[in-house]
Amino acid sequence: MHYPELFLKKHEDKRLRQGHLWVFSNEIDAKRSPLDAFAAGDVAVVNDSGGKALGLAYVNPNALICARLLTRKPNGTIGEKFFKTRLTQALALRQRLFERPFYRLVFGESDGLPGLVIDRYGEVLSVQITTAGMEVHKNLLVKVLVELIRPAAILLKNDTSQRQLENLSLEPEMAYGDLPEKLLIEENDTRFLINVAEGQKTGWFYDHRCGRARFAGWCKGLRVLDLFSYAGAWGITAAVAGAAEVTCVDSSETALSLAAESAALNGVHDIMNFARGDVFEYLKQAREQNLHFDAIVLDPPALIKRKKDYKAGYEAYRRLNHLALQVLNTDGLLVSASCSHHLSRADLHEILRASARHIDRHLVFIASDGQGPDHPVLPAMPETEYLKTFFCAVSGRI
């Protein structure tokens, strides 16, 4: 198939050759290939300044990231065969990693499908399309998913703010089948009820799966505080593993209601407490009331969504960790995580160091973690590595 051509300026091909998949609008030679000649979602051959083809990409002339590479085969075709090959590869990897069909099936660029995230909840697929280029192919995508996986339902969530940047509708779409109000999923030998349609992001956060298993193994007999608990993934897993008492704190009544149902489902409801409210305020009140916990999980949503939010977001992470340490018992465990790409692992490392020293506590890292294997990292794209977690043992002054 013949595709139009997109030419890069001189020396702007280096990042692509190293394995990155994004092209920014200021890297395009607008004289040779004016961006306004393309419609959002068009597929084009990307050439270096010398005319050598680097691959095929879809284009959005109105976005800062104006092109995303789909394949390094410039003579290829972006059609049914392409999607079937990519999705088959993604499925094969997850089936190798997990025995049960509960995982992130597609993680965007890392699976060669930029602008696409798919979470699998057994027979239900929750799909996030974040770019115009992937939106153009959504019907083909759904067709291939139905043939490959035979799901009972496919929901296009469409509620992410990233779609606004590409002028896409935020209305959810039931692309295939019928979606039950609640779904039962399994993670780390624990069962959870989730609401995909009403839940955050795709409905569940698989990325901390390995970290939750690690933490649960250290929780027997401990009094645990799960902050920003959402549907109770950390707290319920810890309770099932033998924690003495678990308190989940979140601002969402719906999420806490689901957590309570999941706790009952796993037979641990009698040791669970659920507190709806702002985590900052909860920690301040706990400090004032002299409440203390043996283990605390601090897993907030992304507090730095854009680079310009870095300063305020950094301060929010600092305050949270400082407050959490103040209500942690001597010889306690702190799990501190960040899913903000713009907060580096070194930043979180420094926040924990400084917070511990400020209140004269001895803090050591006993483990660290990142996103699970169903969220693979593309080495040439630091943007695909976003999750960082430190497991800390915290004692008194030494």
Secondary structure by P-SEA (a helix, b strand, c coil): cbbbbbbbccccccccccccccccccccccccccccccccbbbbbbbcccccccbbbbbcccccccbbbccccccccccaaaaaaaaaaaaaaaaaaccccccccccccccccccbbbbbcccbbbbbbccaaaaaaaaaaaaaaaaacccccccccccccccccccccccccccccccccbbbbbcccbbbbbbccccccccccccaaaaaaaaaaaccccccccccccccaaaaaaaaacccbbbbbcccaaaaaaaaaaaaaacccccbbbbbccaaaaaaaaaaacccccbbbbbbccccccccaaaaaaaaaaaaaaaaaaaccccbbbbbbbccccccaaaaaaaaaaaaaaabbbbbbcccccccccccccccccccccbbbbbbbbbccc
